[in-house]
Amino acid sequence: MSDSFTFSPIGIIKSCYPDKFGVPRQSGLVKKAYSELKIKSEFQPEISLQGLEGYSHLWIQFVFHLNTSARFHAKVHPPRMEGESIGVFATRSPHRPNPIGLSLVEIVEIKGDTLILAGADLVDGTPVLDIKPYLPHIESVPNAKGGWAQEVSPGKISVEFNPHSMEILQKWSEKSGRPELKEVIIEVLKQDPRPVLYKGFESKESPYRNKHAFRLYDGDIHFEFLSKDQVIVFDIFLQN
Ligand SMILES: C[S@@+](CC[C@H](N)C(=O)[O-])C[C@H]1O[C@@H](n2cnc3c(N)ncnc32)[C@H](O)[C@@H]1O
């Protein structure tokens, strides 16, 4: 038997996150973040998607195609552990021997060969290897233990917009027909997307920059943490 395998994507994700920075660290955290998956015609979506309309959620297996290093590390530093390390197989880190990810998303709509999905944690352009329906009657485990990941779940962060960014946001939402933009920005920032390096210098002299930006669709959201649990959106730049 061969010990290496070649897979070809069944489709490519179109998501609201153009870059890795700002993408939530797990699926389901930003519920109104929409994405699309168009199944390639060679996989006969008109037949292969039959029956999927009976499910509300879907597992996506995908490739972390934007990983920059292929070196194997048995221990990794998940951002939530703030400097601590742990065995890679005890994490959902993108940096693993086979860079394959697993996300649980909501099926909003099936439009012919295209699935409209919500809650994904995937960068735009992510190659999808497979999709499988989520089976709530079997896979839901209400009393399951959540390990270290549950113990370090983020605290409460409040998100504000200054009047200038709020005005741009309102116009952007109307023009793009995306009323969910404000909620998506709030949910992304509540997860504190900053790398560990930048944390702990809020309102203090910092050796690093304390202003950051993440991209959402064609917008650039500029924000600053005023304290560890308070963030302000101070500007939004739009490409179009
Ligand atoms: C911790 S991983 C979890 C992904 C998946 N839910 C899992 O458990 O396998 C989520 C992070 O992967 C990164 N990511 C998302 N899509 C990616 C891609 N196509 N290539 C590399 N990194 C990606 C983003 O930075 C995101 O915050």
The ligand as an SDF file (V2000), in Angstrom:
LIG
                    3D

 27 29  0  0  0  0  0  0  0  0999 V2000
   -6.9030   27.2580   14.6090 C   0  0  0  0  0  0  0  0  0  0  0  0
   -7.3460   27.0140   12.9140 S   0  0  0  0  0  0  0  0  0  0  0  0
   -8.7650   25.9800   13.0840 C   0  0  0  0  0  0  0  0  0  0  0  0
   -9.2920   25.5540   11.7410 C   0  0  0  0  0  0  0  0  0  0  0  0
  -10.2900   24.4310   11.7790 C   0  0  0  0  0  0  0  0  0  0  0  0
  -11.5170   24.8060   12.4290 N   0  0  0  0  0  0  0  0  0  0  0  0
   -9.6750   23.2180   12.4420 C   0  0  0  0  0  0  0  0  0  0  0  0
   -9.9150   23.0150   13.6320 O   0  0  0  0  0  0  0  0  0  0  0  0
   -8.9640   22.4920   11.7770 O   0  0  0  0  0  0  0  0  0  0  0  0
   -8.0870   28.5280   12.4270 C   0  0  0  0  0  0  0  0  0  0  0  0
   -7.0710   29.4720   11.8620 C   0  0  0  0  0  0  0  0  0  0  0  0
   -6.5410   28.9170   10.6690 O   0  0  0  0  0  0  0  0  0  0  0  0
   -6.0960   29.9440    9.8190 C   0  0  0  0  0  0  0  0  0  0  0  0
   -6.5120   29.6140    8.4510 N   0  0  0  0  0  0  0  0  0  0  0  0
   -7.7730   29.6180    7.9540 C   0  0  0  0  0  0  0  0  0  0  0  0
   -7.7460   29.2430    6.6570 N   0  0  0  0  0  0  0  0  0  0  0  0
   -6.4490   28.9980    6.3500 C   0  0  0  0  0  0  0  0  0  0  0  0
   -5.7720   28.5810    5.1690 C   0  0  0  0  0  0  0  0  0  0  0  0
   -6.4280   28.3370    4.0400 N   0  0  0  0  0  0  0  0  0  0  0  0
   -4.4180   28.4400    5.2120 N   0  0  0  0  0  0  0  0  0  0  0  0
   -3.7190   28.6800    6.3530 C   0  0  0  0  0  0  0  0  0  0  0  0
   -4.3150   29.0970    7.4990 N   0  0  0  0  0  0  0  0  0  0  0  0
   -5.6590   29.2500    7.4970 C   0  0  0  0  0  0  0  0  0  0  0  0
   -6.7190   31.2500   10.3070 C   0  0  0  0  0  0  0  0  0  0  0  0
   -5.6860   32.0810   10.8110 O   0  0  0  0  0  0  0  0  0  0  0  0
   -7.6400   30.7990   11.4450 C   0  0  0  0  0  0  0  0  0  0  0  0
   -7.6370   31.7050   12.5160 O   0  0  0  0  0  0  0  0  0  0  0  0
  1  2  1  0
  2  3  1  0
  2 10  1  0
  3  4  1  0
  4  5  1  0
  5  6  1  0
  5  7  1  0
  7  8  2  0
  7  9  1  0
 10 11  1  0
 11 12  1  0
 11 26  1  0
 12 13  1  0
 13 14  1  0
 13 24  1  0
 14 15  1  0
 14 23  1  0
 15 16  2  0
 16 17  1  0
 17 18  1  0
 17 23  2  0
 18 19  1  0
 18 20  2  0
 20 21  1  0
 21 22  2  0
 22 23  1  0
 24 25  1  0
 24 26  1  0
 26 27  1  0
M  CHG  2   2   1   9  -1
M  END
$$$$
